């Protein structure tokens, strides 16, 4: 069973910041900090049993205190962009704090990624669980409602890093939480990800306008560089003469998942051909965001490679249509499990089984009605 080692890493706002390092019997490791819930490192086996860190980030805590592109962060209250930093709910208008021009990105200038979370290691017969919690007060960054957020991390013996998100609000509000890790399945420092092969179970993508705000149009991928319905190298068409690619300098788009298009809840598969590592993304959300590190210029020191693939299962943001069916609405006194997933799963070559049962630790905290299937897996293949 995986156990956690806790070490002091620094201080922020007069509070201690810790590193929590999981290691299971297979030698897989995951390191998480209670500053911003950041996944600092994640090792994964290749087809030969070797391990590499497959997420991007920094070695020093001081670098996370500076501006960076949300490496590994726990993003909230609302991941992605909200046009003009405003929205309407229950006939009320809410003005948020802008953080990207006139828009709000990833919860505002002081989002969840910049908070020191309360943390505790909870022993369990199947292994230790890291529990992070944060109380977001009514009006924080402009959002309504007092919001209690709990996030649980667990590394299992079948090489799954599981992350559970739970939120409670005392007023109607909007919430869209995700983990913002950047992946290079060849290992950080190994170059770009243009040779990674990507398959998306999506026949449409969300068109963006100025500021990468969705226009409301869902365009069919047929005949476009956005057609990943069959496995295709990420770099095969990234340089095509396409207005949408030029607007975002690469891929930075929400893909609309085809309901029932593949195995239950699988929306994306990424394969790195040299190492044999595979990432499967599963979600109960209607979209998955693909970002290819278009604005990284190599100037950040640490463990950053030249180009990356960042994928998260979340909502596309607010565009011209305002709030629509993809927005998570947390109603008064509701307990809502926003995401439930093993964020990463790595296994020996040929390993194909999928574990969907919730861990014992989740049963202590989550009502039966809100348990959901896992969201992502990373089995290595030959």
C-alpha positions as CSV (number, residue, x, y, z in Angstrom):
1,X,0.0,0.0,0.0
2,X,1.2,3.5,-0.8
3,X,2.4,5.6,2.1
4,X,3.0,9.3,2.3
5,X,6.1,11.2,3.5
6,X,5.6,14.8,4.6
7,X,8.4,17.4,4.4
8,X,8.4,21.1,5.0
9,X,9.0,22.9,1.7
10,X,8.6,26.6,2.6
11,X,6.1,29.3,3.8
12,X,3.5,31.5,2.1
13,X,1.4,34.2,3.8
14,X,2.9,33.0,7.2
15,X,1.7,29.5,6.7
16,X,3.7,26.3,6.2
17,X,3.9,24.7,2.8
18,X,4.5,21.0,2.7
19,X,5.5,18.4,0.1
20,X,3.6,15.1,0.3
21,X,5.3,12.2,-1.5
22,X,3.5,9.0,-2.2
23,X,5.3,5.8,-3.1
24,X,3.8,2.4,-3.8
25,X,5.3,-1.0,-3.9
26,X,5.9,-0.8,-7.6
27,X,8.2,2.3,-7.2
28,X,5.8,4.8,-8.6
29,X,5.8,8.2,-7.0
30,X,3.6,11.2,-6.9
31,X,4.5,14.5,-5.1
32,X,1.8,17.0,-4.2
33,X,2.0,20.3,-2.3
34,X,-0.7,22.0,-0.2
35,X,0.2,25.2,-2.0
36,X,-2.4,25.4,-4.7
37,X,-2.9,21.6,-4.6
38,X,-0.1,21.4,-7.2
39,X,1.0,18.0,-8.6
40,X,4.7,18.7,-8.5
41,X,5.9,15.4,-10.0
42,X,4.5,12.1,-11.2
43,X,6.7,9.2,-12.2
44,X,5.3,6.5,-14.6
45,X,6.7,3.3,-16.0
46,X,7.6,2.8,-19.6
47,X,7.4,-0.4,-21.6
48,X,10.7,-1.6,-20.1
49,X,9.8,-0.8,-16.5
50,X,11.8,2.5,-16.4
51,X,10.4,5.5,-14.6
52,X,10.3,9.1,-15.8
53,X,8.5,12.2,-14.4
54,X,5.7,12.9,-16.9
55,X,4.4,16.2,-15.6
56,X,6.0,19.6,-15.9
57,X,6.8,21.9,-13.0
58,X,9.6,23.3,-10.8
59,X,12.1,21.9,-8.4
60,X,12.0,24.9,-6.0
61,X,8.9,26.2,-4.2
62,X,10.0,29.8,-4.8
63,X,9.3,29.4,-8.5
64,X,5.7,28.4,-7.8
65,X,5.3,31.7,-5.9
66,X,6.1,33.6,-9.1
67,X,3.9,33.9,-12.2
68,X,3.7,30.6,-14.1
69,X,1.2,28.9,-16.4
70,X,-0.6,27.0,-13.7
71,X,1.8,24.0,-13.7
72,X,0.0,21.1,-12.0
73,X,-2.3,23.4,-10.1
74,X,-5.7,22.8,-8.6
75,X,-7.7,25.4,-10.5
76,X,-10.9,27.1,-9.2
77,X,-13.4,28.4,-8.5
78,X,-13.9,28.3,-12.3
79,X,-11.4,26.8,-14.7
80,X,-11.1,28.3,-18.2
81,X,-12.3,31.8,-19.2
82,X,-15.3,33.8,-18.3
83,X,-16.0,36.6,-20.9
84,X,-15.8,40.1,-19.5
85,X,-15.4,38.6,-16.0
86,X,-19.1,38.6,-15.5
87,X,-22.1,36.3,-15.5
88,X,-25.8,36.2,-14.6
89,X,-27.4,33.6,-12.3
90,X,-30.9,33.6,-10.8
91,X,-31.6,37.0,-12.4
92,X,-28.6,38.5,-10.6
93,X,-25.5,39.9,-12.3
94,X,-22.1,39.1,-10.8
95,X,-18.9,41.0,-11.6
96,X,-15.7,39.1,-11.1
97,X,-12.1,40.1,-10.8
98,X,-10.5,40.0,-14.2
99,X,-7.2,38.2,-14.6
100,X,-6.6,38.1,-18.4
101,X,-7.3,41.4,-20.0
102,X,-11.0,42.0,-19.5
103,X,-11.8,38.3,-18.9
104,X,-11.4,36.1,-15.9
105,X,-9.1,33.0,-16.3
106,X,-9.0,30.1,-13.9
107,X,-10.8,31.7,-11.0
108,X,-9.2,35.1,-11.0
109,X,-5.9,36.7,-10.0
110,X,-6.0,35.0,-6.6
111,X,-7.6,31.7,-7.5
112,X,-7.4,28.4,-5.7
113,X,-4.0,27.7,-7.2
114,X,-2.5,30.5,-5.1
115,X,-4.0,29.4,-1.7
116,X,-2.4,27.4,1.1
117,X,-4.8,24.6,1.7
118,X,-5.4,22.9,5.0
119,X,-3.9,19.4,4.7
120,X,-4.1,16.1,6.5
121,X,-2.9,12.6,5.8
122,X,-5.6,10.0,6.6
123,X,-4.4,6.4,7.0
124,X,-6.5,3.7,5.4
125,X,-6.1,0.0,5.0
126,X,-5.5,0.4,1.3
127,X,-2.9,3.2,1.8
128,X,-2.6,6.8,2.9
129,X,-4.9,9.5,1.5
130,X,-4.0,13.2,1.3
131,X,-6.9,15.4,2.0
132,X,-6.8,19.1,1.1
133,X,-9.5,21.5,2.1
134,X,-10.3,25.2,1.5
135,X,-13.1,27.5,2.5
136,X,-13.8,30.1,-0.1
137,X,-15.8,32.9,1.3
138,X,-18.9,34.5,-0.3
139,X,-17.6,37.2,-2.7
140,X,-14.1,35.8,-3.1
141,X,-12.9,36.9,-6.6
142,X,-16.5,38.0,-7.1
143,X,-18.2,34.6,-6.9
144,X,-21.4,34.1,-4.8
145,X,-21.8,31.7,-1.9
146,X,-19.6,30.3,0.8
147,X,-17.9,27.3,-0.8
148,X,-16.4,24.4,1.1
149,X,-14.0,22.4,-1.1
150,X,-12.3,19.1,-0.3
151,X,-9.9,17.4,-2.6
152,X,-8.5,13.9,-1.9
153,X,-5.4,12.3,-3.5
154,X,-4.5,8.6,-3.4
155,X,-1.9,6.5,-5.1
156,X,-3.0,2.9,-5.5
157,X,-1.0,-0.3,-5.8
158,X,-2.2,-0.7,-9.4
159,X,-0.4,2.6,-10.2
160,X,-3.4,4.9,-10.3
161,X,-3.2,8.4,-8.9
162,X,-6.8,9.2,-7.9
163,X,-8.2,12.7,-7.3
164,X,-11.6,13.4,-5.9
165,X,-13.2,16.8,-5.8
166,X,-16.1,17.7,-3.5
167,X,-17.8,21.1,-3.1
168,X,-20.5,22.4,-0.9
169,X,-22.2,25.8,-1.2
170,X,-24.7,27.7,0.9
171,X,-25.9,29.6,-2.1
172,X,-26.5,29.1,-5.8
173,X,-23.1,29.5,-7.6
174,X,-21.0,28.2,-10.4
175,X,-18.0,25.9,-10.0
176,X,-15.6,24.2,-12.4
177,X,-12.6,22.5,-10.8
178,X,-9.8,20.7,-12.5
179,X,-6.1,19.7,-12.2
180,X,-4.0,21.8,-14.6
181,X,-1.1,19.4,-15.1
182,X,1.0,19.5,-18.3
183,X,2.0,16.1,-19.6
184,X,5.0,14.9,-21.7
185,X,4.7,11.2,-21.7
186,X,8.3,10.8,-22.8
187,X,9.4,12.5,-19.6
188,X,10.0,16.2,-18.9
189,X,13.1,17.6,-20.6
190,X,12.8,15.1,-23.5
191,X,11.7,17.7,-26.1
192,X,8.3,18.5,-27.5
193,X,5.1,16.4,-27.8
194,X,4.4,16.8,-31.5
195,X,5.0,13.1,-32.0
196,X,2.5,12.1,-29.3
197,X,-0.4,10.3,-31.0
198,X,-3.8,11.7,-29.9
199,X,-7.3,10.3,-30.3
200,X,-10.4,12.4,-29.3
201,X,-13.9,11.0,-29.2
202,X,-15.2,14.3,-30.5
203,X,-16.9,15.2,-33.8
204,X,-17.1,18.9,-32.9
205,X,-15.0,21.5,-31.3
206,X,-15.9,24.9,-29.8
207,X,-14.9,27.8,-32.0
208,X,-13.2,30.7,-30.2
209,X,-13.1,34.4,-30.9
210,X,-11.2,37.3,-29.5
211,X,-9.5,36.4,-26.2
212,X,-10.1,32.7,-26.8
213,X,-13.7,33.1,-25.6
214,X,-16.2,30.6,-27.1
215,X,-18.4,32.1,-29.8
216,X,-21.2,29.6,-29.2
217,X,-20.5,27.7,-32.5
218,X,-19.7,24.0,-32.3
219,X,-18.0,23.2,-35.6
220,X,-17.7,19.7,-37.1
221,X,-14.1,18.5,-37.3
222,X,-14.4,16.8,-40.7
223,X,-11.8,18.2,-43.1
224,X,-10.1,20.4,-40.4
225,X,-6.9,20.1,-38.4
226,X,-9.1,19.4,-35.4
227,X,-10.1,15.9,-36.6
228,X,-8.5,13.5,-34.0
229,X,-11.3,10.9,-34.3
230,X,-8.5,8.5,-35.3
231,X,-5.1,8.5,-33.6
232,X,-3.0,11.3,-35.2
233,X,0.3,12.9,-34.2
234,X,-0.3,16.2,-32.4
235,X,2.1,18.0,-34.7
236,X,0.8,16.5,-38.0
237,X,-1.4,19.5,-38.7
238,X,-0.6,22.1,-36.0
239,X,1.1,24.3,-38.6
240,X,-1.8,24.3,-41.1
241,X,-3.2,27.5,-42.6
242,X,-6.3,27.5,-40.3
243,X,-7.9,30.5,-38.8
244,X,-8.6,28.9,-35.4
245,X,-5.0,27.6,-35.1
246,X,-3.6,31.0,-35.9
247,X,-5.9,32.7,-33.4
248,X,-4.5,30.5,-30.5
249,X,-1.0,29.8,-32.0
250,X,-1.8,26.1,-31.9
251,X,-4.4,24.0,-30.1
252,X,-6.2,25.6,-27.2
253,X,-9.7,24.5,-27.7
254,X,-12.6,22.6,-26.1
255,X,-13.7,19.5,-27.9
256,X,-17.3,18.4,-27.6
257,X,-17.4,14.8,-26.6
258,X,-19.6,12.4,-28.6
259,X,-21.9,10.7,-26.2
260,X,-21.4,6.9,-26.3
261,X,-18.7,7.2,-28.9
262,X,-16.3,4.8,-27.2
263,X,-15.8,2.9,-24.0
264,X,-17.9,4.4,-21.2
265,X,-16.6,7.9,-20.4
266,X,-13.4,7.7,-22.4
267,X,-13.0,10.9,-24.2
268,X,-9.3,10.9,-25.2
269,X,-6.3,8.6,-25.6
270,X,-2.7,9.9,-25.9
271,X,0.2,7.6,-26.8
272,X,4.0,8.3,-26.8
273,X,5.4,5.8,-29.3
274,X,9.0,5.6,-28.0
275,X,8.3,4.9,-24.3
276,X,5.0,3.1,-24.9
277,X,3.2,5.2,-22.3
278,X,-0.5,5.8,-22.8
279,X,-2.8,8.3,-21.1
280,X,-6.5,7.7,-21.2
281,X,-8.8,10.6,-20.2
282,X,-12.2,9.7,-18.8
283,X,-14.9,12.2,-17.8
284,X,-18.5,12.7,-17.1
285,X,-18.3,16.3,-18.5
286,X,-19.3,17.3,-22.0
287,X,-15.9,18.6,-23.1
288,X,-12.2,18.2,-22.9
289,X,-9.7,21.0,-23.4
290,X,-6.5,20.4,-25.4
291,X,-3.7,22.9,-25.0
292,X,-0.3,22.5,-26.6
293,X,1.7,25.0,-24.6
294,X,1.5,27.6,-27.3
295,X,2.8,30.5,-25.2
296,X,5.7,28.7,-23.4
297,X,8.9,30.2,-24.7
298,X,11.5,28.2,-22.8
299,X,12.4,31.0,-20.4
300,X,11.0,29.3,-17.3
301,X,13.7,27.5,-15.4
302,X,12.9,24.2,-13.8
303,X,11.7,21.0,-15.4
304,X,9.9,22.5,-18.4
305,X,10.3,21.1,-21.9
306,X,10.0,22.9,-25.2
307,X,6.4,22.0,-25.9
308,X,3.7,20.2,-24.0
309,X,0.2,18.7,-24.0
310,X,-2.2,19.9,-21.3
311,X,-5.5,18.2,-21.2
312,X,-8.3,18.6,-18.6
313,X,-11.9,17.5,-18.5
314,X,-13.8,20.6,-17.7
315,X,-16.3,23.1,-19.1
316,X,-15.3,25.4,-22.0
317,X,-16.0,28.7,-20.3
318,X,-18.5,31.4,-20.8
319,X,-18.9,32.9,-24.3
320,X,-21.6,34.8,-26.1
321,X,-24.2,32.3,-25.0
322,X,-23.6,33.1,-21.3
323,X,-24.4,30.2,-18.9
324,X,-25.6,27.1,-20.7
325,X,-26.0,23.4,-20.0
326,X,-22.3,22.7,-19.6
327,X,-21.9,25.0,-16.5
328,X,-21.8,23.3,-13.1
329,X,-24.4,24.9,-10.9
330,X,-24.0,24.2,-7.2
331,X,-27.4,24.8,-5.6
332,X,-28.1,25.8,-2.0
333,X,-27.2,23.1,0.6
334,X,-26.2,20.7,-2.2
335,X,-23.3,18.3,-2.0
336,X,-21.8,18.0,-5.5
337,X,-18.9,15.8,-6.6
338,X,-17.5,17.9,-9.4
339,X,-14.9,15.4,-10.7
340,X,-14.0,11.9,-9.7
341,X,-11.0,10.3,-11.4
342,X,-7.8,8.5,-11.1
343,X,-5.8,11.3,-12.7
344,X,-3.0,9.0,-13.7
345,X,-2.7,5.3,-14.1
346,X,0.4,3.4,-15.2
347,X,0.8,-0.3,-15.5
348,X,3.1,-2.9,-17.0
349,X,2.9,-3.5,-20.7
350,X,-0.3,-5.2,-21.7
351,X,-2.2,-4.2,-18.6
352,X,-5.7,-3.5,-19.7
353,X,-8.2,-3.8,-16.8
354,X,-10.0,-0.8,-15.6
355,X,-10.8,-0.4,-11.9
356,X,-14.0,1.7,-11.4
357,X,-14.9,1.0,-7.8
358,X,-14.3,4.0,-5.5
359,X,-11.6,3.6,-2.9
360,X,-12.5,2.8,0.7
361,X,-11.4,6.3,1.8
362,X,-13.9,7.9,-0.6
363,X,-16.7,6.0,1.1
364,X,-16.0,7.8,4.3
365,X,-16.5,11.2,2.7
366,X,-18.8,10.9,-0.3
367,X,-22.5,10.1,-0.3
368,X,-23.5,7.1,-2.4
369,X,-25.5,9.3,-4.7
370,X,-22.6,11.4,-5.9
371,X,-19.9,8.8,-6.6
372,X,-18.9,8.7,-10.2
373,X,-16.7,6.7,-12.5
374,X,-12.9,7.4,-12.8
375,X,-11.8,10.1,-15.2
376,X,-8.3,9.3,-16.5
377,X,-5.9,6.3,-16.8
378,X,-2.4,5.9,-18.0
379,X,-1.6,2.3,-18.7
380,X,1.7,1.7,-20.5
381,X,1.5,-0.4,-23.7
382,X,3.8,-2.2,-26.0
